[in-house]
Each structure stands twice: as structure tokens, then as C-alpha cells.
């Protein structure tokens, strides 16, 4: 069976490498931040965002324990404010929507901030870059977020971006993700 959350990392690895700049727009417990940090190495840079202090501390602890290079900036702020912190193009970005695993399920990503965050993330993408957005439709806000994101992404020019949706068709409440790739200049 396909592991959708591992699959999106495979797509990121086709764009992201040593020394690149990237962002984890929903750091959670730091697993995606760890992946990005180890992928870009000591010369790279990772920005990671979350609105919960618990997520920032959990991630900081995790990154130290697993020996990540000191290439990350953990930011206690909403992902929709990313442009205040990230001023250079990124090669990859990751969104893992929903709530903090093991945390308070009443605190979840919301359409009001997710949409501007995705728009900002797309505007930060450099040439031959990638953005993944994992959606969890098993709760009402997650389902609404996914529908809103799909409507927005389907309106984007196919001449500038390639947008793909990867979903298990016969499991409607399973997570799925969008893959947004910028075109390489020829």
C-alpha cells in the first residue's frame, strides 16, 4: 500500500538538495523539519513555522536529539506570515495541515490562514522548486480546507506551475496531498 506521507518526500527530493533553502510551513513535532534539515545539510537553510509553543519546543528537542545541522530557524508564528521571515526563493516547502499530533485537537489549521499561507509559499518558490500540501479531510475543517485549496490550485496557470493531486480514490477520508512544481527555465 502507498504511504502518501512518505511519497511526498520522494517528490521533494527530486528538487531539493545540499545547500538549498526550504520551509516547513507547519512544523508540528518536527519530522518534516528534520527531513528538510538533513536534506539541505550544513550549507542549507530551513525555516519552520507553528503557532504553538509546544510544537516549537518539541521540534527543537527532536532536531537536537537526532543530530540535525544548525541550519534551521524555528518560528513561533502563523505560516501566513512567512513572508516576514523568508526573503529569498525556496526550493521546497511542506504543509502538513490539521492539528499537532498528540496535541490539542481543537487547535487546527484554518482556511483563513492556510489560503494566504499557500499563496505566499507559491510566491516564494524559485525555479524548479516544489511545494507539497498534505490535507486531512477526516474532520470538517480539513475537508473544507482541501476543497478550498483544490479550487484555488486548479485556477493557476499550467504554463507557470504543474499542480498534481495524489489521493487514494477508494478511501475518501484518507489524507491526500497536492504537489505544486514550478517550471524550470529552458
C-alpha positions as CSV (number, residue, x, y, z in Angstrom):
1,X,0.0,0.0,0.0
2,X,1.2,3.5,-0.8
3,X,2.3,5.7,2.2
4,X,1.2,9.1,0.9
5,X,3.1,11.0,3.6
6,X,6.4,9.3,2.6
7,X,5.6,9.7,-1.1
8,X,5.6,13.5,-0.9
9,X,9.2,13.4,0.5
10,X,10.3,11.5,-2.6
11,X,8.9,14.2,-4.8
12,X,10.7,16.9,-2.7
13,X,14.0,15.0,-3.2
14,X,13.7,15.5,-7.0
15,X,14.0,19.3,-6.4
16,X,15.8,19.8,-3.1
17,X,19.5,19.2,-2.3
18,X,22.5,20.2,-0.4
19,X,22.8,24.0,0.3
20,X,19.2,24.8,-0.7
21,X,16.7,27.0,1.2
22,X,13.3,25.5,2.2
23,X,10.4,25.8,4.6
24,X,8.2,23.7,6.8
25,X,5.1,25.7,7.0
26,X,3.5,23.5,9.7
27,X,6.3,22.2,11.9
28,X,4.2,20.1,14.3
29,X,6.6,17.7,16.1
30,X,9.4,18.4,13.7
31,X,9.5,15.3,11.5
32,X,9.3,17.3,8.2
33,X,11.7,19.9,9.6
34,X,14.2,17.1,10.4
35,X,13.8,15.7,6.8
36,X,14.4,19.1,5.3
37,X,17.3,19.9,7.6
38,X,19.1,16.7,6.8
39,X,18.4,17.1,3.1
40,X,19.9,20.6,2.7
41,X,22.8,19.9,5.1
42,X,25.1,22.4,6.8
43,X,25.1,24.9,3.9
44,X,21.3,24.9,3.6
45,X,18.6,26.8,5.4
46,X,15.3,25.7,6.8
47,X,12.5,27.9,8.1
48,X,9.8,26.2,10.2
49,X,6.6,27.7,11.4
50,X,4.0,26.8,14.0
51,X,1.6,28.8,16.2
52,X,2.0,26.5,19.2
53,X,5.0,26.9,21.6
54,X,4.7,23.2,22.3
55,X,5.4,22.4,18.6
56,X,8.4,24.7,18.6
57,X,9.9,23.1,21.7
58,X,9.1,19.6,20.6
59,X,10.8,20.3,17.3
60,X,13.8,22.0,18.8
61,X,14.3,18.9,21.1
62,X,13.9,16.5,18.3
63,X,16.3,18.3,16.0
64,X,19.0,18.3,18.7
65,X,18.4,14.7,19.6
66,X,18.7,13.4,16.0
67,X,21.8,15.5,15.3
68,X,20.5,17.9,12.7
69,X,22.9,20.5,11.5
70,X,22.3,24.0,12.9
71,X,20.7,25.2,9.7
72,X,17.1,25.9,10.9
73,X,15.1,28.8,12.2
74,X,12.1,27.8,14.3
75,X,9.4,30.5,14.2
76,X,6.5,30.8,16.6
77,X,4.1,32.5,14.2
78,X,1.5,31.6,11.7
79,X,2.5,30.3,8.3
80,X,0.5,33.0,6.7
81,X,3.2,35.5,8.0
82,X,6.0,33.6,6.3
83,X,7.0,36.5,4.0
84,X,8.0,38.4,7.1
85,X,10.8,35.9,7.7
86,X,11.6,34.3,4.4
87,X,13.1,36.8,1.9
88,X,14.8,34.5,-0.5
89,X,13.4,32.0,-3.0
90,X,12.9,28.5,-1.6
91,X,13.5,25.2,-3.5
92,X,10.9,23.3,-1.4
93,X,8.1,23.8,1.1
94,X,5.9,21.5,3.0
95,X,2.5,21.9,4.6
96,X,1.0,19.1,6.8
97,X,-2.4,20.5,7.6
98,X,-4.6,19.6,10.5
99,X,-3.6,19.5,14.2
100,X,-0.5,18.8,16.2
101,X,-0.2,15.0,16.6
102,X,-0.5,14.3,20.3
103,X,-1.7,17.9,20.9
104,X,-4.9,19.8,21.4
105,X,-7.2,18.8,18.5
106,X,-9.2,22.0,19.0
107,X,-6.2,23.9,17.5
108,X,-6.1,23.1,13.8
109,X,-5.1,24.9,10.7
110,X,-7.8,27.1,9.4
111,X,-8.9,28.2,5.9
112,X,-8.5,31.9,6.9
113,X,-4.7,31.5,7.4
114,X,-4.0,28.4,5.2
115,X,-5.0,30.0,2.0
116,X,-2.8,33.1,2.3
117,X,0.0,30.9,3.6
118,X,-0.2,28.7,0.4
119,X,-0.3,31.8,-1.8
120,X,2.7,33.2,0.0
121,X,4.6,29.8,-0.3
122,X,3.9,29.6,-4.0
123,X,5.2,33.2,-4.4
124,X,8.4,32.2,-2.6
125,X,9.1,29.2,-4.9
126,X,12.2,29.6,-7.0
127,X,12.9,28.0,-10.4
128,X,12.5,24.2,-10.5
129,X,11.0,24.2,-7.0
130,X,8.3,22.2,-5.2
131,X,5.6,22.6,-2.6
132,X,3.6,19.8,-1.0
133,X,0.4,20.3,0.8
134,X,-0.9,17.3,2.8
135,X,-4.7,17.5,3.6
136,X,-6.6,15.6,6.2
137,X,-10.3,15.5,5.1
138,X,-11.4,13.3,8.1
139,X,-12.7,16.3,10.0
140,X,-14.9,19.2,8.8
141,X,-12.3,21.9,8.7
142,X,-9.8,19.6,7.0
143,X,-12.4,18.7,4.3
144,X,-13.3,22.4,3.8
145,X,-9.6,23.3,3.6
146,X,-8.9,20.6,1.0
147,X,-11.8,21.7,-1.2
148,X,-10.8,25.4,-1.0
149,X,-7.2,24.6,-1.8
150,X,-8.1,22.5,-4.8
151,X,-10.4,25.2,-6.2
152,X,-7.5,27.7,-5.9
153,X,-4.8,25.5,-7.3
154,X,-7.0,24.5,-10.3
155,X,-7.2,28.2,-11.2
156,X,-3.4,28.6,-11.5
157,X,-1.7,28.8,-14.9
158,X,-0.4,25.5,-16.1
159,X,2.3,27.4,-18.1
160,X,3.9,28.5,-14.8
161,X,3.1,25.7,-12.4
162,X,2.3,22.0,-12.5
163,X,-0.2,21.0,-9.9
164,X,-0.9,17.4,-9.1
165,X,-3.3,15.8,-6.6
166,X,-2.4,12.4,-5.1
167,X,-5.2,10.6,-3.4
168,X,-6.3,7.1,-2.6
169,X,-9.6,7.1,-4.6
170,X,-11.5,4.4,-2.7
171,X,-10.8,5.9,0.8
172,X,-12.5,9.4,0.8
173,X,-11.4,10.4,4.4
174,X,-7.7,9.3,3.9
175,X,-5.1,12.0,3.7
176,X,-4.1,13.2,0.3
177,X,-1.7,15.8,-1.0
178,X,-1.1,18.4,-3.6
179,X,2.2,18.7,-5.4
180,X,3.0,22.1,-6.8
181,X,6.1,22.4,-9.0
182,X,7.5,25.4,-10.7
183,X,8.7,25.0,-14.3
184,X,12.4,25.1,-15.0
185,X,13.6,27.8,-17.4
186,X,14.9,26.4,-20.6
